[in-house]
Amino acid sequence: MRVLITNALSYAGPGALEVISKTENTIYCHDPAFGNPAMAAKFQSANPELVVLDMQTADGIFDYFDQSGIYLDAVIHNDVLGNKPAPIELVPESDFVESFNLLYLFPVQLTQLLLPMFKKQQQGSFVFVTSARYLKPEPGFSVATSIRSATTSFALALAVEAASHNIQVNVVAPNYLYSEAYYPAAKYIDDESGRKIIKSQVPLGRLGQPEEIGELISFLISGKSGFVTGQVFDFTGGWPNYSMHDLT
């Protein structure tokens, strides 16, 4: 199986790589860090079984596969942008634009370019890693909540259009997944006060582990779940844990 994963070094990327690389797959890795030749070479040297892509645009990624005659079987849209919490009236327009470009427009453009390849094969799988923030919007996170929800909605629309071509499209929506981008270890694992915050919010009492989300993503692209499409899988450890008070 030939798999493309974006932002491979962040968010759900490390967990997905760990799990998917254990099977006989060829994994193509995009990441902004690979725009630096030294970083790309260092990662490639440490991971010779992976294929490192140094191009940064959707067009550049597509051209690589198109010109090489390589047909993909699965694409994992693992898009990442750190949160900058602020009240809605204080959020600069530039924050919405940056989030829209990286978390919505980039995966949409890449999908538009690769979709004809999947249709020609009459098979394939897309997994969009977005966010579960839509389940319980929180003050200060209007940018992430709205843009991530837009990407989730796009994936659901894509699932309907692509189903007749035997193409699966699913969404994995995390919250409280350990990653240095969103829930860094120094604050939420190593520090007691941070661990208490997690225990107070997450019914399972801990952060999700990278390999756990990797197993879920791996299953969705494995072909073992061929009748599953157009679904949103909330990877949250049971959050939000609504009490009766919350519901009244």
C-alpha positions in Angstrom: 0.0 0.0 0.0 1.2 3.5 -0.9 0.3 6.1 1.7 0.8 9.8 1.9 0.8 11.6 5.2 1.0 15.3 5.6 2.7 17.1 8.6 4.3 13.8 9.5 6.3 15.1 12.4 3.3 16.7 14.3 -0.1 16.0 15.8 -1.2 12.5 14.7 1.7 12.1 12.4 4.2 10.3 14.7 1.6 7.8 15.9 0.4 7.1 12.4 4.0 6.6 11.1 4.8 4.3 14.0 1.9 2.0 13.3 1.6 2.1 9.6 5.3 1.5 9.0 5.1 -1.8 10.8 3.3 -3.3 7.8 4.3 -3.6 4.2 3.5 -0.1 3.2 5.4 2.6 1.3 4.9 5.8 3.2 5.5 9.3 1.7 6.0 12.0 4.3 5.3 15.7 3.9 6.3 18.1 6.6 7.1 21.9 6.7 10.4 21.0 8.3 11.5 19.1 5.2 11.6 22.4 3.3 15.0 22.6 5.1 17.3 20.3 3.2 19.4 19.5 6.4 16.2 18.5 8.3 14.9 16.4 5.4 18.3 14.6 5.1 18.5 14.0 8.8 15.0 12.5 9.0 15.6 10.4 5.8 18.8 9.0 7.3 17.1 8.0 10.5 14.1 6.6 8.6 15.4 5.0 5.4 12.2 3.0 5.0 10.2 6.2 4.5 10.1 8.5 1.5 10.6 12.2 2.4 9.0 14.8 0.3 10.6 18.3 0.4 7.9 20.1 -1.6 5.5 22.3 0.4 2.6 23.1 -1.8 -0.3 20.9 -2.9 0.7 21.4 -6.5 4.3 20.4 -5.7 3.2 17.2 -3.9 0.8 16.3 -6.8 3.4 16.9 -9.4 5.8 14.5 -7.6 3.3 11.6 -7.9 2.0 12.6 -11.3 5.5 12.9 -12.9 6.7 9.7 -11.2 3.6 7.7 -12.2 3.0 6.7 -8.6 -0.6 5.9 -7.7 -1.5 6.3 -4.0 -3.8 4.0 -2.1 -4.4 6.3 0.9 -4.0 9.9 1.9 -3.9 11.0 5.6 -4.6 14.7 5.8 -2.9 15.5 9.2 -2.9 19.3 9.2 -1.5 21.3 12.0 -1.5 24.9 13.3 -0.9 25.9 16.9 -3.7 27.6 18.7 -3.6 31.2 19.7 -6.6 31.6 22.1 -8.3 35.0 22.1 -11.8 36.4 22.5 -13.7 36.6 19.2 -13.6 40.4 19.1 -9.8 40.4 19.5 -8.9 37.7 16.9 -7.0 39.4 14.1 -8.2 38.6 10.6 -4.7 37.2 9.8 -5.3 34.4 12.3 -8.5 33.3 10.4 -6.7 33.5 7.1 -3.6 31.5 8.2 -5.8 28.8 9.8 -8.1 28.7 6.7 -5.1 28.3 4.4 -3.3 25.6 6.4 -6.2 23.6 7.9 -8.8 23.9 5.2 -7.5 25.1 1.8 -4.3 23.0 1.8 -6.1 19.6 2.3 -8.9 20.6 0.0 -6.5 21.6 -2.8 -4.5 18.4 -2.4 -7.7 16.3 -2.5 -8.9 18.0 -5.7 -5.6 17.2 -7.3 -5.4 13.5 -6.1 -9.0 12.6 -6.4 -8.9 11.9 -10.2 -6.1 9.4 -9.5 -8.3 7.6 -7.0 -11.3 7.6 -9.3 -9.3 6.1 -12.1 -8.2 3.3 -9.8 -11.8 3.0 -8.5 -10.4 2.6 -5.0 -8.6 4.5 -2.3 -9.0 6.1 1.1 -8.8 9.6 2.6 -8.5 10.2 6.3 -8.9 13.8 7.6 -7.4 14.4 11.0 -9.3 17.5 12.2 -10.6 18.2 15.8 -13.3 17.3 18.2 -13.7 20.9 19.4 -17.0 21.1 17.6 -18.4 18.9 20.4 -18.0 21.5 23.0 -16.9 25.0 21.8 -14.7 26.7 24.4 -14.1 30.4 24.9 -11.0 31.6 23.0 -10.9 28.9 20.4 -13.3 30.2 17.8 -10.6 30.0 15.0 -9.7 26.3 15.5 -13.4 25.3 16.2 -14.8 26.9 13.1 -12.0 26.1 10.6 -11.6 22.5 11.8 -15.4 22.0 11.5 -15.3 23.3 8.0 -12.7 20.7 7.0 -14.8 18.0 8.7 -17.8 19.1 6.7 -15.8 19.1 3.5 -14.7 15.5 4.2 -18.3 14.4 4.7 -19.3 16.1 1.4 -16.4 14.3 -0.3 -17.5 11.0 1.1 -20.9 11.3 -0.6 -19.4 12.2 -4.0 -16.6 9.6 -3.8 -18.5 6.6 -2.6 -19.7 5.5 -6.0 -16.0 5.2 -7.0 -15.2 2.8 -4.1 -13.3 5.6 -2.3 -13.6 5.8 1.5 -13.5 9.2 3.3 -13.5 9.4 7.1 -12.6 11.9 9.8 -10.6 11.3 12.9 -11.4 14.2 15.3 -9.0 14.3 18.3 -8.9 16.2 21.5 -6.6 15.5 24.4 -4.2 13.7 22.2 -0.6 14.0 23.4 1.3 16.1 20.9 3.9 18.8 21.5 1.8 21.0 19.2 -1.3 21.0 21.4 -0.8 19.1 24.7 3.0 19.2 25.4 4.5 16.8 27.8 6.1 19.4 30.0 2.8 20.9 30.9 0.3 18.0 30.8 2.4 14.9 31.6 5.4 15.9 33.6 3.6 18.6 35.7 1.2 17.5 38.4 -1.1 20.5 38.0 -1.3 19.7 34.2 -2.2 16.1 34.9 -5.0 17.2 37.2 -6.4 19.3 34.5 -6.5 16.3 32.2 -8.1 14.1 34.8 -10.8 16.7 35.5 -11.7 16.9 31.8 -11.1 13.4 30.3 -13.2 10.5 31.6 -10.3 8.1 30.9 -8.1 10.4 33.0 -5.2 10.8 30.6 -4.1 12.0 27.3 -4.5 9.8 24.2 -1.3 8.2 23.1 0.2 8.6 19.6 0.1 4.9 18.8 -3.6 4.7 19.8 -4.6 7.2 17.2 -2.2 5.6 14.8 -4.0 2.3 15.2 -7.3 3.9 14.4 -6.0 5.6 11.3 -4.3 2.5 10.2 -7.5 0.5 10.5 -9.4 3.1 8.4 -7.0 2.9 5.5 -6.4 -0.9 5.8 -9.2 -2.0 3.5 -10.6 -4.1 6.5 -13.3 -1.5 7.0 -14.5 -1.1 3.4 -18.2 -0.3 4.3 -17.2 2.5 6.6 -17.2 6.0 5.0 -18.5 9.4 5.8 -17.9 8.9 9.5 -16.4 11.1 12.2 -14.5 9.2 14.8 -14.1 11.3 18.0 -10.8 10.4 19.6 -11.3 12.0 23.0 -11.1 9.5 25.8 -14.8 10.2 26.5 -14.7 14.0 26.5 -16.9 15.9 26.7 -18.3 14.2 29.8 -21.7 15.9 30.0 -23.3 15.9 33.5 -27.1 16.3 34.0 -26.4 19.9 35.0 -24.7 20.5 31.6 -27.8 19.2 29.8 -30.4 21.4 31.6 
